[in-house]
Amino acid sequence: MPDGSLVNWPTFEEALVAASENDRIILIDVYSPRCPWCRKVQNEVYTDKEFQKYLYETFELGRIDITVDTDTVSFKEFELSSAQLGAGLGATGTPTTIFLESNGDYITRLPGFHVLDEFFDVLKFIGSESFREMSFEEFMEEKK
């Protein structure tokens, strides 16, 4: 439950399994252990209790360390390293947040660091499935 502590990230493959069982959108955190912006988002955004509550109630979570190229991750009949998977999902830098359908189909990605309010708006846009019916700009206009 949300308590403001650091998020305990499941693996990418664990997220895929949980999402297919629970029919939920997947949020993948693509990071590098050496990335200061990755630490900043983990410590300043993902620790917010309201943000965590929405995150845990809405998404299945997973994580990819984009610097690892010696592992093997199974995804859609492919065997890839974490680095290859991250790149294949469009992560050109870190942090990048990738959103996938419960079956692993690509929805979109959010590159870079974003402050809490901005990131939360994106989570709500994806989590409410508003992206299926409107643009993010229209979503934000309705929110006003």
Backbone as CSV, one residue per row, in Angstrom:
resi,resn,N_x,N_y,N_z,CA_x,CA_y,CA_z,C_x,C_y,C_z
1,MET,0.835,-1.198,0.000,0.000,0.000,0.000,0.868,1.245,0.000
2,PRO,0.324,2.343,-0.476,1.102,3.565,-0.560,1.460,4.110,0.816
3,ASP,2.750,4.249,1.058,3.195,4.787,2.335,4.313,5.799,2.167
4,GLY,4.598,6.157,0.916,5.638,7.136,0.671,7.034,6.552,0.608
5,SER,7.146,5.235,0.752,8.463,4.612,0.638,8.779,4.395,-0.840
6,LEU,10.003,3.971,-1.112,10.387,3.719,-2.496,9.568,2.565,-3.078
7,VAL,9.288,2.648,-4.352,8.536,1.600,-5.042,9.425,0.360,-5.168
8,ASN,8.851,-0.784,-4.868,9.546,-2.058,-5.065,9.137,-2.565,-6.439
9,TRP,10.032,-2.422,-7.413,9.693,-2.697,-8.802,9.781,-4.174,-9.151
10,PRO,8.692,-4.763,-9.648,8.762,-6.114,-10.215,9.570,-6.088,-11.513
11,THR,9.923,-7.248,-12.001,10.621,-7.327,-13.276,9.636,-7.074,-14.415
12,PHE,10.175,-6.848,-15.580,9.355,-6.668,-16.780,8.475,-7.894,-17.005
13,GLU,9.069,-9.076,-16.915,8.304,-10.306,-17.162,7.228,-10.522,-16.107
14,GLU,7.508,-10.174,-14.846,6.490,-10.277,-13.794,5.326,-9.338,-14.089
15,ALA,5.629,-8.142,-14.605,4.577,-7.183,-14.948,3.681,-7.727,-16.055
16,LEU,4.289,-8.374,-17.052,3.497,-8.951,-18.152,2.537,-10.016,-17.641
17,VAL,3.023,-10.884,-16.772,2.184,-11.952,-16.223,1.038,-11.357,-15.405
18,ALA,1.358,-10.430,-14.505,0.333,-9.820,-13.652,-0.697,-9.064,-14.492
19,ALA,-0.247,-8.357,-15.514,-1.167,-7.581,-16.349,-2.129,-8.483,-17.111
20,SER,-1.622,-9.612,-17.605,-2.516,-10.513,-18.334,-3.521,-11.162,-17.387
21,GLU,-3.107,-11.423,-16.161,-4.030,-12.005,-15.172,-5.057,-10.990,-14.696
22,ASN,-4.648,-9.721,-14.555,-5.511,-8.695,-13.976,-6.108,-7.740,-15.001
23,ASP,-5.763,-7.923,-16.290,-6.246,-7.072,-17.374,-6.039,-5.590,-17.051
24,ARG,-4.777,-5.261,-16.751,-4.431,-3.877,-16.425,-3.305,-3.381,-17.325
25,ILE,-3.275,-2.083,-17.517,-2.203,-1.447,-18.282,-0.896,-1.591,-17.510
26,ILE,0.182,-1.745,-18.263,1.511,-1.919,-17.675,2.276,-0.603,-17.743
27,LEU,2.901,-0.239,-16.650,3.806,0.904,-16.606,5.212,0.355,-16.388
28,ILE,6.097,0.632,-17.326,7.481,0.159,-17.249,8.405,1.349,-17.019
29,ASP,9.190,1.275,-15.969,10.200,2.283,-15.669,11.514,1.835,-16.297
30,VAL,11.982,2.572,-17.297,13.262,2.277,-17.927,14.286,3.207,-17.284
31,TYR,15.320,2.622,-16.690,16.262,3.403,-15.904,17.686,2.904,-16.097
32,SER,18.603,3.655,-15.535,19.996,3.266,-15.425,20.427,3.562,-13.994
33,PRO,21.159,2.660,-13.356,21.600,2.917,-11.978,22.461,4.179,-11.857
34,ARG,23.096,4.593,-12.931,23.964,5.773,-12.886,23.227,7.070,-13.226
35,CYS,21.965,7.008,-13.511,21.193,8.160,-13.974,20.683,9.003,-12.790
36,PRO,21.163,10.236,-12.640,20.692,11.078,-11.536,19.210,11.446,-11.657
37,TRP,18.717,11.608,-12.892,17.299,11.930,-13.081,16.413,10.748,-12.710
38,CYS,16.918,9.534,-12.882,16.179,8.336,-12.469,16.024,8.315,-10.951
39,ARG,17.097,8.622,-10.244,17.028,8.680,-8.778,16.080,9.788,-8.335
40,LYS,16.126,10.910,-9.046,15.259,12.043,-8.704,13.780,11.667,-8.843
41,VAL,13.400,11.015,-9.929,11.996,10.622,-10.109,11.595,9.579,-9.060
42,GLN,12.491,8.657,-8.737,12.178,7.649,-7.721,11.967,8.288,-6.348
43,ASN,12.804,9.270,-6.014,12.768,9.881,-4.685,11.769,11.020,-4.533
44,GLU,11.464,11.716,-5.639,10.614,12.907,-5.528,9.217,12.733,-6.102
45,VAL,9.026,11.756,-6.983,7.712,11.579,-7.607,7.069,10.275,-7.131
46,TYR,7.790,9.176,-7.294,7.226,7.872,-6.952,6.994,7.684,-5.449
47,THR,7.498,8.572,-4.611,7.279,8.457,-3.169,6.051,9.230,-2.689
48,ASP,5.419,9.998,-3.557,4.212,10.730,-3.177,3.080,9.735,-2.909
49,LYS,2.431,9.850,-1.755,1.417,8.857,-1.351,0.217,8.810,-2.297
50,GLU,-0.278,9.951,-2.725,-1.434,9.964,-3.621,-1.054,9.377,-4.988
51,PHE,0.132,9.737,-5.454,0.648,9.206,-6.713,0.768,7.687,-6.610
52,GLN,1.356,7.205,-5.513,1.511,5.763,-5.305,0.171,5.054,-5.265
53,LYS,-0.790,5.642,-4.587,-2.112,5.017,-4.484,-2.701,4.796,-5.888
54,TYR,-2.647,5.825,-6.720,-3.173,5.712,-8.074,-2.358,4.701,-8.883
55,LEU,-1.062,4.762,-8.740,-0.157,3.858,-9.444,-0.484,2.399,-9.130
56,TYR,-0.566,2.068,-7.844,-0.808,0.687,-7.419,-2.216,0.202,-7.748
57,GLU,-3.188,1.112,-7.721,-4.575,0.727,-8.010,-4.859,0.580,-9.497
58,THR,-4.032,1.204,-10.339,-4.354,1.319,-11.755,-3.471,0.489,-12.674
59,PHE,-2.207,0.351,-12.345,-1.233,-0.243,-13.248,-0.579,-1.490,-12.667
60,GLU,-0.045,-2.289,-13.566,0.930,-3.308,-13.181,2.295,-2.684,-13.474
61,LEU,3.206,-2.846,-12.566,4.495,-2.179,-12.668,5.604,-3.139,-13.059
62,GLY,6.554,-2.628,-13.807,7.745,-3.384,-14.168,8.891,-2.424,-14.395
63,ARG,10.079,-2.989,-14.506,11.264,-2.144,-14.634,12.278,-2.783,-15.565
64,ILE,12.980,-1.936,-16.315,14.047,-2.378,-17.206,15.284,-1.532,-16.921
65,ASP,16.393,-2.186,-16.605,17.685,-1.508,-16.489,18.301,-1.502,-17.878
66,ILE,18.314,-0.348,-18.514,18.726,-0.235,-19.907,20.227,-0.494,-20.105
67,THR,20.975,-0.591,-19.010,22.422,-0.828,-19.131,22.768,-2.311,-19.161
68,VAL,21.800,-3.183,-18.894,22.071,-4.621,-18.829,21.927,-5.245,-20.216
69,ASP,23.026,-5.796,-20.711,22.974,-6.442,-22.024,23.394,-7.907,-21.976
70,THR,23.466,-8.455,-20.766,23.889,-9.853,-20.604,22.765,-10.756,-20.126
71,ASP,21.566,-10.206,-19.927,20.435,-11.017,-19.469,19.582,-11.428,-20.659
72,THR,18.540,-12.193,-20.395,17.604,-12.593,-21.436,16.185,-12.365,-20.929
73,VAL,15.438,-11.571,-21.679,14.052,-11.273,-21.352,13.189,-11.790,-22.501
74,SER,12.141,-12.535,-22.155,11.211,-13.042,-23.172,10.077,-12.045,-23.342
75,PHE,9.836,-11.665,-24.599,8.759,-10.722,-24.893,8.267,-10.952,-26.310
76,LYS,6.986,-11.299,-26.433,6.338,-11.496,-27.730,7.163,-12.381,-28.664
77,GLU,7.510,-13.524,-28.191,8.242,-14.542,-28.947,9.686,-14.149,-29.287
78,PHE,10.204,-13.114,-28.619,11.594,-12.708,-28.807,12.366,-12.938,-27.518
79,GLU,13.635,-13.187,-27.650,14.547,-13.264,-26.513,15.513,-12.092,-26.672
80,LEU,15.437,-11.147,-25.754,16.207,-9.914,-25.849,16.920,-9.634,-24.538
81,SER,17.973,-8.839,-24.594,18.557,-8.324,-23.357,17.690,-7.151,-22.895
82,SER,17.851,-6.758,-21.650,17.107,-5.592,-21.155,17.422,-4.353,-21.983
83,ALA,18.690,-4.188,-22.360,19.086,-3.041,-23.181,18.375,-3.075,-24.533
84,GLN,18.319,-4.237,-25.164,17.635,-4.361,-26.457,16.138,-4.113,-26.306
85,LEU,15.543,-4.634,-25.244,14.116,-4.453,-25.007,13.785,-2.984,-24.801
86,GLY,14.559,-2.318,-23.959,14.329,-0.898,-23.728,14.411,-0.100,-25.013
87,ALA,15.441,-0.364,-25.802,15.604,0.330,-27.083,14.458,-0.015,-28.034
88,GLY,14.065,-1.275,-28.062,12.975,-1.711,-28.929,11.645,-1.070,-28.572
89,LEU,11.483,-0.708,-27.296,10.259,-0.038,-26.853,10.370,1.482,-26.976
90,GLY,11.493,1.945,-27.545,11.625,3.363,-27.840,12.375,4.194,-26.823
91,ALA,12.948,3.569,-25.809,13.699,4.331,-24.815,15.072,4.684,-25.385
92,THR,15.297,5.960,-25.620,16.585,6.414,-26.124,17.432,7.024,-25.019
93,GLY,16.861,7.150,-23.846,17.558,7.682,-22.685,16.797,7.312,-21.438
94,THR,17.307,7.749,-20.305,16.662,7.453,-19.030,16.481,8.739,-18.245
95,PRO,15.433,8.803,-17.434,14.364,7.809,-17.331,13.388,7.904,-18.513
96,THR,12.779,6.792,-18.819,11.674,6.742,-19.774,10.600,5.853,-19.170
97,THR,9.370,6.300,-19.237,8.239,5.514,-18.767,7.497,5.009,-19.991
98,ILE,7.299,3.704,-20.047,6.629,3.078,-21.179,5.314,2.476,-20.699
99,PHE,4.270,2.690,-21.478,2.950,2.151,-21.163,2.590,1.096,-22.203
100,LEU,2.154,-0.060,-21.721,1.768,-1.170,-22.585,0.367,-1.645,-22.216
101,GLU,-0.325,-2.189,-23.213,-1.610,-2.847,-22.951,-1.345,-4.096,-22.105
102,SER,-2.389,-4.682,-21.558,-2.239,-5.876,-20.724,-1.645,-7.049,-21.498
103,ASN,-1.780,-7.044,-22.820,-1.206,-8.117,-23.641,0.204,-7.787,-24.130
104,GLY,0.737,-6.635,-23.697,2.082,-6.240,-24.077,2.154,-5.325,-25.278
105,ASP,1.022,-5.034,-25.917,1.035,-4.118,-27.058,1.386,-2.708,-26.579
106,TYR,2.140,-2.018,-27.402,2.641,-0.684,-27.087,1.521,0.355,-27.088
107,ILE,1.509,1.230,-26.066,0.587,2.367,-26.023,1.360,3.648,-26.336
108,THR,2.298,3.998,-25.469,3.094,5.201,-25.660,4.252,5.203,-24.676
109,ARG,5.091,6.232,-24.767,6.183,6.387,-23.820,6.293,7.848,-23.414
110,LEU,6.835,8.064,-22.242,7.073,9.401,-21.706,8.558,9.488,-21.368
111,PRO,9.339,10.146,-22.236,10.773,10.242,-21.969,11.091,11.357,-20.971
112,GLY,12.149,11.166,-20.208,12.675,12.212,-19.347,12.030,12.291,-17.980
113,PHE,12.559,13.209,-17.196,12.049,13.490,-15.856,10.899,14.481,-15.959
114,HIS,9.850,14.249,-15.171,8.718,15.169,-15.093,8.359,15.362,-13.633
115,VAL,8.049,16.595,-13.259,7.664,16.876,-11.880,6.349,16.163,-11.577
116,LEU,6.055,16.041,-10.315,4.913,15.260,-9.836,3.609,15.586,-10.561
117,ASP,3.211,16.852,-10.597,1.908,17.208,-11.179,1.828,16.833,-12.657
118,GLU,2.895,17.097,-13.407,2.909,16.750,-14.834,2.818,15.242,-15.037
119,PHE,3.612,14.516,-14.275,3.640,13.055,-14.410,2.293,12.463,-14.001
120,PHE,1.701,12.999,-12.947,0.410,12.499,-12.469,-0.665,12.710,-13.532
121,ASP,-0.633,13.846,-14.223,-1.598,14.083,-15.299,-1.476,13.015,-16.385
122,VAL,-0.242,12.655,-16.741,-0.032,11.620,-17.757,-0.555,10.281,-17.244
123,LEU,-0.268,9.954,-15.979,-0.777,8.690,-15.410,-2.294,8.620,-15.494
124,LYS,-2.948,9.710,-15.154,-4.413,9.733,-15.186,-4.949,9.633,-16.618
125,PHE,-4.252,10.262,-17.548,-4.647,10.196,-18.957,-4.582,8.753,-19.452
126,ILE,-3.496,8.066,-19.142,-3.338,6.671,-19.572,-4.202,5.748,-18.717
127,GLY,-4.142,5.905,-17.412,-4.857,5.013,-16.493,-6.366,5.052,-16.647
128,SER,-6.915,6.207,-16.989,-8.370,6.337,-17.201,-8.768,5.851,-18.592
129,GLU,-7.766,5.499,-19.392,-7.940,5.076,-20.779,-8.517,6.176,-21.661
130,SER,-8.375,7.423,-21.230,-8.810,8.561,-22.035,-8.046,8.636,-23.349
131,PHE,-6.826,8.092,-23.365,-6.013,8.110,-24.593,-6.707,7.409,-25.763
132,ARG,-7.679,6.567,-25.459,-8.395,5.854,-26.517,-9.371,6.768,-27.265
133,GLU,-9.775,7.864,-26.619,-10.831,8.710,-27.172,-10.417,10.137,-27.475
134,MET,-9.285,10.588,-26.918,-8.914,11.994,-27.075,-7.414,12.172,-26.966
135,SER,-6.969,13.347,-27.381,-5.555,13.680,-27.244,-5.274,14.112,-25.800
136,PHE,-4.003,14.148,-25.454,-3.624,14.607,-24.127,-4.037,16.065,-23.934
137,GLU,-3.921,16.861,-24.971,-4.316,18.272,-24.899,-5.814,18.393,-24.593
138,GLU,-6.633,17.570,-25.259,-8.070,17.586,-24.985,-8.359,17.135,-23.555
139,PHE,-7.632,16.143,-23.091,-7.785,15.644,-21.718,-7.488,16.760,-20.723
140,MET,-6.396,17.479,-20.950,-6.013,18.563,-20.044,-7.024,19.706,-20.102
141,GLU,-7.584,19.961,-21.260,-8.583,21.013,-21.406,-9.849,20.648,-20.632
142,GLU,-10.243,19.384,-20.689,-11.418,18.912,-19.937,-11.188,18.978,-18.444
143,LYS,-9.966,18.796,-18.043,-9.612,18.784,-16.618,-9.800,20.160,-15.969
144,LYS,-9.702,21.216,-16.795,-9.787,22.592,-16.257,-11.123,22.927,-15.676
